[in-house]
Amino acid sequence: MSKPSTPFSKAELLPQEEKLEVKKQKGELFIGIPKENSYQEKRICLTPDAVAAITAHGHRVMMESGAGEGARFTDKDYSEAGAKITQDTQKVFSCPMILKVEPPTHEEIDMMNPASVLISALQLKTQDKSYFQKLAEKRITALAFEFIRDEDGTYPAVRALSEIAGTASILIASQIMSGQKPGTGLMFGNISGVPPTEVVIIGAGTVGEFAARSAVGLGANVKVFDNSITKLRCIQTNIGRPLHTSTLQPKYLMKALKRADVVIGAVRGNNRAPVLVTQTMVEQMKAGSVIIDVSIDMGGCVETSEITSHDEPIHVKHGVIHYGVPNIPSRYSRTASVSISNIFTPYLLHIAEEGGLEDTVRFDKGLRNGIYFYHGVLTNRSVAEWFDLNYRDINLLIF
């Protein structure tokens, strides 16, 4: 009698031991939030409500005294939310995870313990080679929040701050126009019998969209310029009404600039913002008109723009008022802090749930995209090329 045929070997037919799923070990976070010492930086990464949510999950938060003052949050607010408050800066920087808005200074990196986790902005254009050498010496794992990508491919932190910058640019322009000299005394509003304010927006990204939304809401006549037809189409769809849109042709741009009361520069480049408004164009603009160059942190898209501060935000050139403050969201520190906090809190809880940052980045591609240093090894290609440094692919390091 022949043996019955079977696709399995004898060994495979033998009883096997049962494989049970191993319960994932949750991580406990110990987060240090130091006071921001960078010039005119008033934002903070976590609001008291966010701290309360994190401590309610059993995690610890240590904050330097006065860290939330710029955003109008008191030490008492944070203490009642479960944070430990200290005046010892060294103690805060010795926490295993450091949370900052601005990147740390060289002195602050020296205070950090080896193999710590740093979550902050990177601000590539303001850094030098020695910053990355310091991180390598301390074997720091560093994550830049402007590089974190969402599930839909967008950058949530960049978008949130761009929304604030776009809306703020119109509010600032309105304030400058309505104020005393050099303002023109014009009101941003569609008043019966009075011609509406003419606004020209260069760039149809997130900043341009929210600037257009605010200007339209105030009754202004808005013209948007961008070389991407897709972006121009999107901005009309998102705002929900027809707008004057055009590609960046010098003839049409010059015609719009001559009539403009307000110009918003919201164009960004890979390394530097392209100069789209030349000095000759500015010379032909109306006296008392306002230019808000939102892209000044990348060099500016208006040739006559200069970097200014929140204390002295404007300068006048060729009779045109220029506003060139590079950190507009910091002017609205509380709104910006709440916006940043809303992005950070779910990520921090997710990191803890997965057992720590290392276990999280193995499966979370968006968060992995934010890491530019992993245990002292540079993992970001654009940083490496910018500073002529060696780097390694993070996918080869974490698996």
BELWO-V777419 format. One record per residue. N is the residue number from 1. PSI is psi in radians with two decimals (* if undefined). OMEGA is omega in radians with two decimals (* if undefined). D_CENTER is the distance of its C-alpha to the mean C-alpha in Angstrom with 2 decimals. Layout:
N_PSI_OMEGA_D_CENTER + N_PSI_OMEGA_D_CENTER
This chain:
1_2.22_-3.07_76.06 + 2_2.60_3.13_72.78 + 3_2.47_3.10_69.55 + 4_2.40_-3.14_66.98 + 5_2.50_-3.14_64.15 + 6_2.48_3.12_60.65 + 7_-0.13_-3.08_57.31 + 8_2.60_3.07_56.57 + 9_2.96_-3.14_57.93 + 10_-0.69_-3.13_60.06 + 11_-0.64_-3.12_57.30 + 12_-0.41_-3.14_54.84 + 13_-0.22_3.12_57.43 + 14_2.59_3.13_57.83 + 15_2.34_-3.14_56.12 + 16_2.66_3.08_52.61 + 17_2.56_-3.12_50.92 + 18_2.37_3.10_48.36 + 19_1.99_3.14_44.69 + 20_2.53_3.09_42.76 + 21_2.27_3.13_39.00 + 22_2.24_-3.13_37.65 + 23_2.32_-3.13_35.55 + 24_2.26_3.14_31.98 + 25_2.12_3.12_31.57 + 26_2.55_3.13_28.74 + 27_2.67_3.07_26.78 + 28_2.14_-3.10_26.61 + 29_2.50_3.00_23.43 + 30_1.75_-2.97_23.75 + 31_2.31_3.05_20.43 + 32_2.24_3.12_20.30 + 33_1.76_3.14_17.95 + 34_2.91_3.08_18.89 + 35_2.40_3.14_18.69 + 36_2.22_-3.12_16.08 + 37_-0.05_3.14_18.26 + 38_2.66_-3.06_16.06 + 39_2.12_3.06_17.25 + 40_0.35_3.06_16.27 + 41_2.01_-3.07_13.49 + 42_-0.05_-3.07_14.49 + 43_2.85_3.06_11.84 + 44_2.63_-3.01_12.72 + 45_-0.58_-3.08_11.45 + 46_2.34_3.04_14.49 + 47_2.89_3.08_16.69 + 48_-0.64_3.11_20.47 + 49_-0.70_3.12_20.73 + 50_-0.72_3.10_18.33 + 51_-0.71_3.12_20.40 + 52_-0.72_3.13_23.51 + 53_-0.67_-3.12_22.54 + 54_-0.77_3.14_21.87 + 55_-0.49_3.10_25.07 + 56_-0.40_3.09_27.03 + 57_0.16_3.06_26.54 + 58_0.17_-3.14_28.23 + 59_2.86_-3.12_25.38 + 60_2.50_3.10_25.27 + 61_2.20_3.07_22.75 + 62_2.25_-3.08_23.62 + 63_2.52_3.03_22.04 + 64_2.44_-3.13_22.94 + 65_2.29_3.12_24.77 + 66_0.10_-3.09_22.90 + 67_-0.52_-3.09_19.38 + 68_0.05_-3.04_18.63 + 69_-0.68_-3.12_20.68 + 70_-0.52_3.12_18.00 + 71_0.23_3.10_16.74 + 72_0.61_3.01_20.48 + 73_2.29_-3.09_20.90 + 74_2.87_3.05_24.10 + 75_-0.62_3.13_25.29 + 76_-0.70_3.11_27.75 + 77_-0.77_-3.10_25.13 + 78_-0.64_3.13_23.67 + 79_-0.74_3.12_27.17 + 80_-0.39_3.11_28.41 + 81_-0.10_3.06_25.54 + 82_0.03_3.13_26.88 + 83_2.65_3.04_24.95 + 84_2.23_-3.09_27.10 + 85_2.34_3.11_26.67 + 86_2.68_3.05_27.80 + 87_-0.03_-3.13_28.14 + 88_1.79_-3.12_28.39 + 89_-0.70_-3.13_25.20 + 90_-0.69_-3.12_26.81 + 91_-0.70_3.14_27.32 + 92_-0.76_-3.11_23.65 + 93_-0.19_3.10_22.67 + 94_-0.04_3.09_25.53 + 95_2.63_-3.12_23.95 + 96_-0.48_3.13_23.46 + 97_2.18_-3.14_19.73 + 98_2.30_-3.13_17.50 + 99_2.08_-3.13_14.30 + 100_2.80_3.00_12.36 + 101_-1.02_3.12_9.28 + 102_2.65_3.05_10.54 + 103_2.61_-3.10_12.40 + 104_2.69_3.05_16.05 + 105_3.01_3.11_18.82 + 106_-0.69_3.14_21.92 + 107_-0.64_-3.14_23.86 + 108_-0.63_3.08_21.44 + 109_-0.66_3.11_21.56 + 110_-0.56_-3.12_25.35 + 111_-0.30_-3.10_25.35 + 112_2.57_3.08_23.71 + 113_2.62_3.06_26.23 + 114_2.56_3.10_26.76 + 115_0.41_3.07_25.14 + 116_2.91_3.07_22.44 + 117_2.24_3.13_19.10 + 118_2.17_3.05_15.98 + 119_2.01_-3.12_12.58 + 120_-3.12_2.95_9.94 + 121_2.78_3.08_7.42 + 122_-0.72_-3.12_9.81 + 123_1.13_-3.02_9.42 + 124_-0.69_-3.05_12.30 + 125_-0.29_-3.10_13.87 + 126_0.00_-3.05_14.65 + 127_2.89_3.01_16.24 + 128_3.00_-3.04_19.89 + 129_-0.62_-3.07_22.06 + 130_-0.47_3.11_23.32 + 131_-0.77_-3.11_19.99 + 132_-0.54_3.08_20.31 + 133_-0.63_3.09_24.03 + 134_-0.75_3.13_23.56 + 135_-0.66_-3.14_21.44 + 136_-0.73_3.14_24.21 + 137_-0.65_-3.09_26.94 + 138_0.00_-3.12_25.62 + 139_0.75_-3.09_25.03 + 140_2.50_2.92_21.52 + 141_1.98_-3.01_19.49 + 142_2.38_-3.10_15.87 + 143_2.16_3.13_12.85 + 144_2.16_-3.04_9.40 + 145_-0.30_3.08_6.81 + 146_-0.18_3.11_4.97 + 147_-0.19_-3.10_8.68 + 148_2.27_-3.10_9.59 + 149_2.48_3.13_11.42 + 150_3.06_-3.13_13.06 + 151_-0.53_-3.12_16.83 + 152_0.16_3.07_16.80 + 153_-0.05_3.14_14.92 + 154_2.91_3.11_11.66 + 155_1.75_-2.97_8.13 + 156_-0.72_-3.11_7.62 + 157_-0.75_3.13_4.22 + 158_-0.75_-3.12_3.36 + 159_-0.77_-3.12_6.63 + 160_-0.78_-3.13_6.69 + 161_-0.51_3.08_5.11 + 162_-0.62_3.08_7.18 + 163_-0.76_3.13_9.94 + 164_-0.80_-3.11_10.17 + 165_-0.71_-3.13_10.30 + 166_-0.85_3.12_12.85 + 167_-0.75_-3.10_14.94 + 168_-0.61_-3.09_14.91 + 169_-0.66_3.12_16.15 + 170_-0.70_3.11_19.27 + 171_-0.71_3.13_19.91 + 172_-0.77_3.13_19.79 + 173_-0.73_3.12_22.06 + 174_-0.73_-3.14_24.38 + 175_-0.75_-3.13_24.67 + 176_-0.77_-3.11_25.48 + 177_-0.72_-3.03_27.99 + 178_-0.25_-3.07_29.78 + 179_-2.99_3.10_30.09 + 180_-3.11_-3.13_32.87 + 181_2.47_0.16_33.38 + 182_0.16_3.12_31.80 + 183_2.72_-3.07_30.61 + 184_-0.13_-3.13_32.92 + 185_0.26_3.12_33.43 + 186_2.59_3.11_32.22 + 187_2.41_3.10_30.90 + 188_1.44_-3.13_28.09 + 189_2.64_-3.13_30.29 + 190_1.44_-3.10_32.78 + 191_2.36_-3.10_35.92 + 192_2.23_3.10_39.23 + 193_-0.09_-3.14_41.05 + 194_2.27_3.12_38.22 + 195_2.39_-3.12_36.34 + 196_2.75_3.08_32.65 + 197_2.37_3.13_29.91 + 198_2.09_-3.12_29.00 + 199_2.24_3.07_25.29 + 200_2.16_3.14_24.21 + 201_2.12_3.14_20.71 + 202_1.87_-3.07_20.08 + 203_2.15_-3.07_17.64 + 204_0.56_3.07_17.58 + 205_-2.72_-3.12_14.07 + 206_-0.75_3.13_11.81 + 207_-0.83_3.14_11.84 + 208_-0.71_-3.13_15.55 + 209_-0.80_-3.09_16.31 + 210_-0.47_3.02_15.22 + 211_-0.77_3.13_16.87 + 212_-0.72_3.14_19.91 + 213_-0.78_-3.13_20.01 + 214_-0.74_-3.12_20.16 + 215_-0.74_3.11_22.65 + 216_-0.73_3.13_24.82 + 217_-0.50_3.13_24.89 + 218_0.01_3.05_26.25 + 219_0.28_-3.13_28.87 + 220_2.81_3.03_27.82 + 221_1.98_-2.95_28.99 + 222_2.36_3.02_25.92 + 223_2.25_-3.10_25.98 + 224_2.30_3.14_23.16 + 225_2.32_3.07_23.37 + 226_2.64_3.13_21.87 + 227_-0.13_3.12_23.64 + 228_1.96_3.10_22.54 + 229_-0.63_3.13_25.10 + 230_-0.78_3.13_23.21 + 231_-0.69_3.13_20.15 + 232_-0.66_3.11_22.71 + 233_-0.72_-3.14_24.52 + 234_-0.71_-3.09_21.49 + 235_-0.63_3.08_20.57 + 236_-0.73_-3.14_24.21 + 237_-0.79_-3.08_24.33 + 238_-0.62_3.14_21.25 + 239_-0.43_3.02_22.50 + 240_0.40_3.08_25.98 + 241_2.68_-3.13_28.04 + 242_2.39_3.08_29.20 + 243_2.76_3.01_27.41 + 244_1.95_3.13_28.67 + 245_2.63_-3.14_26.77 + 246_2.67_2.98_27.67 + 247_2.89_-3.03_26.88 + 248_1.30_3.07_26.27 + 249_2.16_-3.04_29.95 + 250_-0.67_-3.11_30.77 + 251_-0.86_-3.12_33.81 + 252_-0.62_3.12_32.07 + 253_-0.76_3.13_29.01 + 254_-0.72_3.13_31.47 + 255_-0.73_3.14_33.44 + 256_-0.69_-3.11_30.44 + 257_-0.62_3.14_29.31 + 258_-0.56_-3.10_32.87 + 259_-0.19_-2.98_32.76 + 260_2.45_2.95_29.19 + 261_-0.58_-3.13_28.65 + 262_2.36_3.05_24.84 + 263_2.20_3.09_22.78 + 264_2.04_3.08_19.01 + 265_1.94_-3.05_17.69 + 266_0.78_-3.13_14.69 + 267_2.37_3.11_15.45 + 268_2.65_3.08_13.56 + 269_-3.10_3.12_15.58 + 270_-0.82_3.12_15.60 + 271_-0.68_3.14_16.50 + 272_2.54_3.09_16.98 + 273_2.34_3.13_16.69 + 274_2.45_3.11_20.26 + 275_1.91_-3.07_22.49 + 276_-0.37_3.09_23.72 + 277_1.89_-3.08_25.25 + 278_2.95_3.11_27.95 + 279_-0.67_3.12_29.83 + 280_-0.71_3.11_32.79 + 281_-0.76_-3.13_30.83 + 282_-0.68_-3.13_29.61 + 283_-0.47_-3.10_33.25 + 284_0.01_3.11_34.37 + 285_2.84_-3.14_31.98 + 286_2.50_3.06_33.43 + 287_2.33_3.14_33.85 + 288_-0.08_3.07_31.50 + 289_2.80_-2.99_28.88 + 290_2.33_3.03_25.22 + 291_2.11_3.03_22.50 + 292_1.84_-3.10_18.84 + 293_1.59_-3.09_17.11 + 294_-0.45_-3.11_13.38 + 295_0.34_-3.12_13.19 + 296_-0.49_3.13_14.94 + 297_-0.26_3.07_12.35 + 298_0.47_3.09_13.67 + 299_-0.38_3.13_17.19 + 300_2.54_3.13_17.45 + 301_0.05_3.07_19.31 + 302_2.20_-3.03_22.12 + 303_-0.57_-3.06_24.67 + 304_0.04_-3.14_25.59 + 305_2.56_3.04_22.16 + 306_2.59_3.11_21.81 + 307_2.26_3.10_19.12 + 308_-3.13_-3.12_19.98 + 309_2.95_3.10_19.09 + 310_-0.48_3.14_18.77 + 311_-0.74_3.09_22.44 + 312_1.40_-2.94_23.69 + 313_-0.33_-3.02_21.21 + 314_2.68_2.93_23.67 + 315_2.61_-3.07_26.22 + 316_2.26_3.12_28.90 + 317_2.24_-3.10_29.97 + 318_0.54_3.12_32.77 + 319_0.01_-3.12_32.82 + 320_2.34_-3.13_29.25 + 321_2.14_3.13_26.71 + 322_2.34_3.05_23.47 + 323_2.05_-3.04_20.26 + 324_0.73_3.11_18.02 + 325_2.13_-3.05_15.71 + 326_-0.34_-3.05_12.60 + 327_1.17_-3.07_10.53 + 328_-0.77_-3.11_11.44 + 329_-0.49_-3.14_9.43 + 330_-0.38_3.08_11.32 + 331_-0.55_3.11_14.44 + 332_1.12_-2.92_14.00 + 333_-0.65_-3.09_13.29 + 334_-0.80_3.11_14.91 + 335_-0.78_-3.13_13.31 + 336_-0.68_3.14_9.73 + 337_-0.74_3.11_11.19 + 338_-0.72_-3.13_12.86 + 339_-0.80_3.12_9.98 + 340_-0.75_-3.11_8.10 + 341_-0.68_3.12_11.73 + 342_-0.49_3.12_12.59 + 343_-0.77_-3.06_10.35 + 344_-0.76_-2.99_11.57 + 345_-0.89_3.11_15.17 + 346_-0.63_3.12_16.35 + 347_-0.76_-3.13_15.08 + 348_-0.75_3.11_16.94 + 349_-0.62_3.09_19.98 + 350_-0.74_3.11_19.98 + 351_-0.76_3.14_20.03 + 352_-0.71_-3.12_22.89 + 353_-0.61_-3.10_24.72 + 354_-0.07_3.08_24.79 + 355_0.25_3.13_26.21 + 356_2.95_-3.07_23.42 + 357_-0.71_-3.09_20.55 + 358_-0.77_3.14_23.11 + 359_-0.57_-3.11_24.75 + 360_-0.80_-3.06_21.58 + 361_-0.27_3.08_20.19 + 362_-0.58_-3.04_23.68 + 363_-0.30_-3.11_23.27 + 364_1.74_-3.08_19.57 + 365_-0.65_-3.12_18.51 + 366_-0.77_3.12_14.89 + 367_-0.67_3.12_14.50 + 368_-0.58_3.14_16.72 + 369_-0.41_-3.14_14.51 + 370_-0.30_-3.08_11.96 + 371_2.19_3.07_14.93 + 372_-0.19_3.00_15.69 + 373_2.29_-3.14_18.57 + 374_1.89_-3.09_21.15 + 375_0.78_3.08_23.96 + 376_0.10_3.13_23.80 + 377_2.20_3.13_23.75 + 378_2.25_-3.06_21.13 + 379_0.09_-3.10_20.10 + 380_2.13_-3.05_17.58 + 381_-0.76_-3.09_19.56 + 382_-0.65_3.07_17.35 + 383_-0.77_-3.12_17.10 + 384_-0.76_-3.13_20.86 + 385_-0.63_-3.11_21.74 + 386_-0.69_-3.06_19.82 + 387_0.14_3.13_21.66 + 388_0.96_3.13_24.75 + 389_2.77_3.06_24.52 + 390_2.55_3.10_25.99 + 391_2.84_3.07_23.95 + 392_2.55_3.13_25.00 + 393_2.21_-3.10_23.82 + 394_-0.50_3.13_22.37 + 395_-0.44_3.11_24.48 + 396_-0.29_-3.08_27.54 + 397_-0.53_-2.99_26.62 + 398_-0.24_-3.11_25.86 + 399_*_*_28.79
